[in-house]
């Protein structure tokens, strides 16, 4: 089993899930981004990390 050495390693690469009903009804592949799986459950994790790294 892998593990992260630092919480910042968990930011980004947010999983995508196919939304079956929307995909079937539209005839296109419709994906939902699981932002709630980010460490702070926010879409702003990546932005905040970048701001801090830039400041350092």
Buried (B, 14 or more C-beta within 10 A) or exposed (E): EEEEEEEBEBBEEBEEEEBEEEEEEEEEEBEEEEBEEBEEEEEEBBEEBEEEEEEE
